[in-house]
């Protein structure tokens, strides 16, 4: 039924295509490319130090759809999965 969506599962990292922060594995370091969101979302993330070109390290995540712990500019943050889906990154 949904095989067309998952036919190439896991190949996006091999191709070095942009993907969301929610797709990154623990321990990987990525670079933020852009943020898809409104003015308030981008301002909030910029206040936290997350702007395009920023290096982000994924520290850990909780099971299912819990928050994702990241390290940005020597600060540790926890972002919800919905917010992490709006941050487009590429693997360093």
Backbone as CSV, one residue per row, in Angstrom:
resi,resn,N_x,N_y,N_z,CA_x,CA_y,CA_z,C_x,C_y,C_z
1,UNK,0.810,-1.189,0.000,0.000,0.000,0.000,0.863,1.266,0.000
2,UNK,1.862,1.342,0.877,2.722,2.516,0.939,4.140,2.216,0.467
3,UNK,4.305,1.225,-0.353,5.645,0.837,-0.775,6.327,1.910,-1.608
4,UNK,5.559,2.725,-2.306,6.184,3.762,-3.131,6.909,4.801,-2.277
5,UNK,6.433,5.046,-1.060,7.083,6.016,-0.190,8.375,5.468,0.410
6,UNK,8.390,4.197,0.689,9.499,3.615,1.421,10.404,2.752,0.555
7,UNK,10.273,2.849,-0.742,11.068,2.024,-1.640,12.564,2.313,-1.503
8,UNK,12.918,3.575,-1.339,14.329,3.974,-1.264,14.696,4.427,0.136
9,UNK,14.098,3.807,1.159,14.337,4.182,2.552,15.818,4.054,2.911
10,UNK,16.406,5.080,3.469,17.791,5.039,3.908,18.799,5.492,2.868
11,UNK,18.388,5.732,1.638,19.322,6.139,0.604,19.587,7.638,0.608
12,UNK,18.755,8.422,1.320,18.945,9.877,1.299,20.269,10.286,1.904
13,UNK,20.786,9.549,2.881,22.072,9.906,3.452,23.208,9.569,2.508
14,UNK,23.050,8.535,1.700,24.093,8.181,0.741,24.206,9.230,-0.357
15,UNK,23.076,9.813,-0.725,23.054,10.785,-1.805,23.391,12.197,-1.323
16,UNK,23.514,12.381,0.000,23.818,13.676,0.601,22.772,14.729,0.239
17,UNK,21.517,14.303,0.185,20.423,15.220,-0.087,19.998,15.899,1.210
18,UNK,19.435,17.090,1.123,18.925,17.746,2.327,17.788,16.926,2.942
19,UNK,17.763,16.860,4.260,16.696,16.178,4.968,16.414,16.916,6.259
20,UNK,15.383,16.523,6.969,15.019,17.249,8.184,15.868,16.788,9.356
21,UNK,15.929,17.612,10.368,16.705,17.295,11.563,16.144,16.061,12.264
22,UNK,14.864,15.798,12.103,14.237,14.630,12.731,14.731,13.315,12.123
23,UNK,15.312,13.350,10.933,15.788,12.137,10.256,17.232,11.781,10.603
24,UNK,17.914,12.611,11.353,19.332,12.414,11.637,19.506,11.445,12.812
25,UNK,20.503,10.585,12.700,20.795,9.607,13.751,21.586,10.253,14.890
26,UNK,21.556,9.617,16.054,22.298,10.105,17.220,23.791,10.146,16.926
27,UNK,24.446,11.204,17.380,25.891,11.337,17.233,26.335,11.983,15.940
28,UNK,25.431,12.184,14.988,25.817,12.797,13.712,25.868,14.314,13.840
29,UNK,26.749,14.917,13.072,26.858,16.369,13.002,26.381,16.814,11.628
30,UNK,25.538,17.835,11.618,24.948,18.331,10.373,25.064,19.849,10.324
31,UNK,24.746,20.411,9.173,24.729,21.855,8.990,23.320,22.264,8.576
32,UNK,22.768,23.248,9.265,21.429,23.734,8.958,21.441,24.483,7.629
33,UNK,20.511,24.128,6.765,20.406,24.795,5.471,19.321,25.868,5.517
34,UNK,18.129,25.476,5.971,17.032,26.434,6.044,16.020,25.978,7.082
35,UNK,15.107,26.891,7.403,14.046,26.608,8.363,12.726,26.938,7.695
36,UNK,11.846,25.940,7.628,10.520,26.148,7.068,9.568,26.457,8.201
37,UNK,9.120,27.672,8.258,8.199,28.079,9.309,7.884,29.545,9.175
38,UNK,6.999,29.987,10.009,6.616,31.386,9.996,7.656,32.279,10.649
39,UNK,7.309,33.532,10.745,8.218,34.523,11.297,8.552,34.227,12.759
40,UNK,7.572,33.797,13.528,7.797,33.540,14.946,8.684,32.310,15.167
41,UNK,8.510,31.289,14.341,9.327,30.078,14.473,10.781,30.387,14.146
42,UNK,11.009,31.082,13.047,12.388,31.395,12.666,13.045,32.338,13.667
43,UNK,12.272,33.279,14.217,12.833,34.181,15.229,13.166,33.421,16.499
44,UNK,12.296,32.529,16.926,12.533,31.744,18.143,13.792,30.887,17.993
45,UNK,13.934,30.227,16.853,15.109,29.389,16.622,16.379,30.232,16.480
46,UNK,16.262,31.407,15.888,17.421,32.293,15.775,17.860,32.779,17.160
47,UNK,16.890,33.038,18.034,17.225,33.437,19.406,17.944,32.319,20.155
48,UNK,17.646,31.069,19.795,18.313,29.922,20.408,19.668,29.622,19.757
49,UNK,19.986,30.318,18.667,21.260,30.124,17.995,21.184,29.263,16.754
50,UNK,19.989,28.890,16.347,19.807,28.054,15.161,19.486,28.921,13.957
51,UNK,20.477,29.155,13.124,20.290,29.882,11.874,20.893,29.039,10.758
52,UNK,20.656,29.426,9.520,21.226,28.658,8.408,22.752,28.771,8.441
53,UNK,23.397,27.661,8.190,24.848,27.600,8.239,25.400,27.164,9.587
54,UNK,24.524,26.992,10.567,24.955,26.599,11.908,25.213,25.099,11.971
55,UNK,26.271,24.725,12.676,26.586,23.312,12.872,25.772,22.774,14.049
56,UNK,25.129,21.624,13.848,24.259,21.008,14.852,24.714,19.576,15.074
57,UNK,24.835,19.190,16.343,25.148,17.798,16.673,23.943,17.198,17.388
58,UNK,23.461,16.064,16.881,22.342,15.376,17.508,22.902,14.519,18.631
59,UNK,22.466,14.802,19.844,22.963,14.082,21.011,22.125,12.835,21.269
60,UNK,20.826,12.976,21.226,19.976,11.829,21.491,18.522,12.159,21.220
61,UNK,17.732,11.112,21.234,16.298,11.282,21.010,15.566,10.282,21.886
62,UNK,14.331,10.599,22.182,13.514,9.663,22.932,12.742,8.788,21.954
63,UNK,12.143,7.755,22.466,11.396,6.844,21.609,10.166,7.514,21.016
64,UNK,9.752,6.987,19.899,8.552,7.418,19.181,8.664,8.872,18.762
65,UNK,7.795,9.750,19.206,7.812,11.126,18.692,8.181,12.136,19.777
66,UNK,9.092,11.772,20.653,9.513,12.662,21.721,10.522,13.685,21.245
67,UNK,11.022,14.490,22.172,11.975,15.544,21.807,13.329,15.002,21.361
68,UNK,14.028,15.816,20.587,15.357,15.498,20.081,16.342,16.436,20.772
69,UNK,17.368,15.872,21.380,18.372,16.677,22.074,19.502,16.988,21.105
70,UNK,19.843,18.277,21.007,20.892,18.707,20.091,21.870,19.615,20.814
71,UNK,23.032,19.799,20.201,24.023,20.740,20.707,24.295,21.758,19.609
72,UNK,24.103,23.034,19.939,24.294,24.133,19.000,25.109,25.213,19.689
73,UNK,26.248,25.552,19.119,27.106,26.624,19.652,27.381,26.445,21.146
74,UNK,27.787,25.233,21.524,28.120,24.867,22.902,26.950,24.976,23.870
75,UNK,25.736,24.929,23.371,24.527,24.904,24.205,23.718,23.667,23.834
76,UNK,23.114,23.065,24.830,22.262,21.894,24.580,20.809,22.319,24.597
77,UNK,20.075,21.854,23.590,18.665,22.183,23.449,17.859,20.914,23.244
78,UNK,16.590,20.966,23.570,15.663,19.880,23.269,14.554,20.455,22.407
79,UNK,14.398,19.891,21.209,13.382,20.352,20.275,12.340,19.258,20.084
80,UNK,11.090,19.656,19.989,10.035,18.710,19.673,10.184,18.202,18.247
81,UNK,9.605,17.051,17.977,9.748,16.462,16.653,9.123,17.342,15.576
82,UNK,8.013,17.985,15.878,7.371,18.870,14.912,8.262,20.027,14.503
83,UNK,8.965,20.579,15.465,9.888,21.673,15.176,11.123,21.166,14.449
84,UNK,11.596,19.976,14.826,12.761,19.391,14.163,12.479,19.064,12.703
85,UNK,11.238,18.758,12.377,10.861,18.477,10.987,10.970,19.729,10.114
86,UNK,10.893,20.911,10.707,10.948,22.162,9.960,12.371,22.638,9.685
87,UNK,13.360,21.991,10.305,14.757,22.390,10.123,15.395,21.473,9.086
88,UNK,15.762,22.028,7.946,16.356,21.257,6.853,17.871,21.338,6.985
89,UNK,18.502,20.153,6.948,19.941,20.066,7.184,20.593,19.202,6.109
90,UNK,21.926,19.273,6.065,22.682,18.328,5.244,23.794,17.752,6.114
91,UNK,24.115,16.501,5.868,25.124,15.804,6.662,26.480,16.386,6.362
92,UNK,27.246,16.634,7.397,28.561,17.245,7.242,29.562,16.241,6.731
